[in-house]
Amino acid sequence: MNKDFLEIGGIVAIHALRGEMRVQPWCDTPDVLTEFDELYLDGQWRKVESARPHKNIVIVKLAGIDTPEQAQKQVGKVLYIHRDQVELPPNTYFIADLIGLQVVDADDPSLVYGTLTDVSQTGANDVYHVRFADGKTRYLPAIPQVVISTDIEGGVMTIRPLEGLFDD
């Protein structure tokens, strides 16, 4: 089931004296977080007055947060976007939509490997964490040779594991 609001980053500290905040982005690159005119915080939309990458974080200034004291009250909170604010390329998915998919075999769809529980972003390619019925988590490279199809609406990811991939 698609969530309308998606987590985009966590406020980790204040920055300087004008109400700016240091945000740890939860997206592909810190630059992505700088592309939005509004972010959702504490049940309301806030205009982004400025946002700039700084090393692996983003310095964000939101309307209505103008002092270090106001910014400090936001530390530990999560910033959100609405999924309609982002247009994804074909065959690209929000991680939040992948979590919970049932992972099945491409050649025998009745063979259920398990449930996708997490995604690690390694740089080269994502790695899907699949919890099998035995409770063990096994790892699946998110590459076209392995991931055959992804049906978000149907809740199923179809895979063809490389030889030896799930051998313990």
C-alpha positions as CSV (number, residue, x, y, z in Angstrom):
1,M,0.0,0.0,0.0
2,N,1.4,3.4,-1.0
3,K,1.9,5.9,1.7
4,D,1.1,9.5,0.6
5,F,3.9,11.0,2.7
6,L,7.5,9.7,2.4
7,E,10.3,10.3,4.8
8,I,13.0,12.3,3.2
9,G,15.4,13.0,6.1
10,G,15.9,13.5,9.8
11,I,16.8,16.7,11.6
12,V,20.0,15.9,13.5
13,A,21.2,19.3,14.8
14,I,20.9,23.1,14.5
15,H,23.2,25.1,12.3
16,A,24.3,28.7,13.1
17,L,22.0,31.4,14.5
18,R,19.2,31.9,12.0
19,G,17.1,28.8,12.6
20,E,18.9,26.6,10.1
21,M,19.0,22.9,10.7
22,R,21.3,20.1,9.7
23,V,19.3,17.3,8.0
24,Q,20.5,13.8,7.3
25,P,19.0,13.0,3.9
26,W,17.4,9.6,3.4
27,C,17.5,9.8,-0.4
28,D,20.0,8.9,-3.1
29,T,22.1,12.1,-2.7
30,P,21.9,15.1,-0.5
31,D,21.2,17.2,-3.6
32,V,17.7,15.6,-3.9
33,L,16.6,17.2,-0.7
34,T,17.4,20.7,-2.1
35,E,14.9,20.3,-4.9
36,F,11.7,21.0,-2.9
37,D,9.9,24.2,-2.3
38,E,8.0,22.8,0.7
39,L,8.6,20.1,3.2
40,Y,6.1,18.6,5.7
41,L,7.0,18.8,9.4
42,D,4.9,18.3,12.4
43,G,1.6,18.1,10.5
44,Q,2.1,21.2,8.4
45,W,3.7,22.3,5.2
46,R,6.7,24.6,5.6
47,K,8.2,26.7,2.8
48,V,11.9,25.9,2.2
49,E,13.6,29.3,2.4
50,S,17.0,27.7,1.7
51,A,18.6,24.3,1.3
52,R,22.2,23.5,0.5
53,P,24.3,20.4,0.6
54,H,27.2,20.4,3.1
55,K,29.3,17.2,3.0
56,N,26.9,14.3,3.6
57,I,24.1,16.5,5.1
58,V,21.8,19.3,4.0
59,I,21.5,22.7,5.7
60,V,17.8,23.6,5.6
61,K,16.0,26.8,6.6
62,L,12.3,26.5,6.9
63,A,9.8,29.3,7.2
64,G,8.7,30.0,10.7
65,I,11.8,28.5,12.3
66,D,14.0,31.6,12.8
67,T,16.0,31.1,16.0
68,P,18.4,28.5,17.3
69,E,15.8,27.7,20.1
70,Q,13.1,27.1,17.5
71,A,15.4,24.9,15.5
72,Q,16.6,23.0,18.5
73,K,12.9,21.9,19.2
74,Q,13.0,20.2,15.7
75,V,16.0,18.0,16.3
76,G,15.1,14.4,16.1
77,K,12.0,15.0,13.9
78,V,11.5,13.7,10.4
79,L,10.9,15.8,7.3
80,Y,8.4,14.4,4.7
81,I,7.5,15.0,1.1
82,H,4.3,14.1,-0.7
83,R,4.8,11.3,-3.2
84,D,3.3,13.5,-5.9
85,Q,6.2,16.0,-5.5
86,V,8.5,13.4,-7.2
87,E,8.3,11.9,-10.6
88,L,10.3,8.6,-10.7
89,P,11.8,7.2,-13.9
90,P,10.3,3.9,-15.2
91,N,11.2,0.9,-13.1
92,T,12.3,3.0,-10.2
93,Y,10.5,2.7,-6.8
94,F,10.4,4.4,-3.5
95,I,12.1,2.2,-0.9
96,A,9.0,2.6,1.3
97,D,6.9,0.9,-1.4
98,L,9.3,-2.1,-1.8
99,I,9.3,-2.9,1.9
100,G,6.9,-5.7,2.6
101,L,6.8,-7.1,-1.0
102,Q,6.5,-10.9,-1.2
103,V,9.5,-12.3,-3.1
104,V,8.7,-15.2,-5.5
105,D,10.5,-17.3,-8.0
106,A,10.2,-16.3,-11.7
107,D,10.1,-19.9,-12.9
108,D,7.8,-21.2,-10.2
109,P,5.6,-18.3,-8.7
110,S,4.3,-20.7,-6.1
111,L,7.8,-20.7,-4.6
112,V,7.9,-17.9,-2.1
113,Y,11.3,-17.0,-0.9
114,G,10.2,-14.5,1.7
115,T,9.4,-10.8,2.4
116,L,11.5,-7.9,1.4
117,T,12.4,-6.2,4.7
118,D,15.0,-3.6,3.9
119,V,17.1,-2.0,1.2
120,S,20.8,-1.1,1.5
121,Q,22.2,1.4,-0.9
122,T,25.7,0.4,-1.7
123,G,26.6,2.7,-4.5
124,A,27.1,0.0,-7.2
125,N,23.6,-1.3,-6.9
126,D,21.0,-1.6,-4.1
127,V,20.8,-4.8,-2.1
128,Y,17.5,-6.1,-1.0
129,H,17.1,-7.8,2.4
130,V,14.7,-10.8,2.2
131,R,13.5,-12.5,5.3
132,F,12.9,-16.2,4.6
133,A,10.3,-18.4,6.4
134,D,13.1,-19.8,8.5
135,G,13.7,-16.3,9.9
136,K,17.0,-15.8,8.2
137,T,17.7,-12.8,6.2
138,R,19.4,-13.3,2.8
139,Y,20.6,-10.6,0.5
140,L,19.6,-10.1,-3.1
141,P,21.4,-7.7,-5.6
142,A,19.0,-5.4,-7.2
143,I,20.2,-6.0,-10.7
144,P,18.1,-6.8,-13.9
145,Q,19.6,-10.4,-14.1
146,V,18.0,-11.1,-10.7
147,V,15.0,-8.9,-10.3
148,I,12.7,-9.9,-13.1
149,S,9.6,-7.8,-12.2
150,T,8.2,-5.6,-9.4
151,D,4.5,-5.3,-8.9
152,I,3.9,-2.7,-6.2
153,E,0.1,-2.8,-6.5
154,G,0.1,-6.6,-6.4
155,G,2.7,-6.7,-3.5
156,V,5.0,-9.1,-5.4
157,M,8.6,-9.0,-6.6
158,T,9.6,-11.8,-9.0
159,I,13.2,-12.9,-9.0
160,R,15.5,-15.4,-10.7
161,P,18.4,-15.9,-8.2
162,L,21.9,-16.3,-9.5
163,E,23.3,-19.8,-8.9
164,G,24.4,-20.2,-5.3
165,L,22.9,-16.9,-4.2
166,F,20.9,-18.4,-1.4
167,D,23.2,-21.2,-0.4
168,D,24.1,-21.1,3.2
